[in-house]
Amino acid sequence: MKNAEKIQLHQSLDVLTFEQAELIATQLVLENATLSKNLSEKYSKYRLANGLTPDHIKFSEEYQEDKRKYDVSFQRLRNFNGWYSKKFKKELQQKRYARYNIQ
């Protein structure tokens, strides 16, 4: 992503409310979990005894495409969480306190 695109993305994120950001976070987590599960289920039968994926599978176009989709999803989630946890620090703390009945 180019710097201009990053700046535009951050400007559009700054107008989100906490509830909207929570929905986006949930969607990103679900997307990432789905892609992770797909990658794991699809290629787990090829794993070696030491848990590694063989090279002939890693170099296949299908695996590389699935892995790229997962990596992009993970990076999006990681970047969003970095912004989200800073921007809504107080709201997240209040939510955590409410969950554990802390005052």
Salt bridges, closest charged atoms under 4 A:
GLU22 OE2 - LYS95 NZ 2.20
GLU31 OE2 - ARG76 NH1 3.17
GLU62 OE2 - LYS42 NZ 2.87
GLU65 OE2 - ARG68 NH2 2.78
ASP66 OD2 - LYS42 NZ 3.02
ASP71 OD1 - LYS67 NZ 3.09
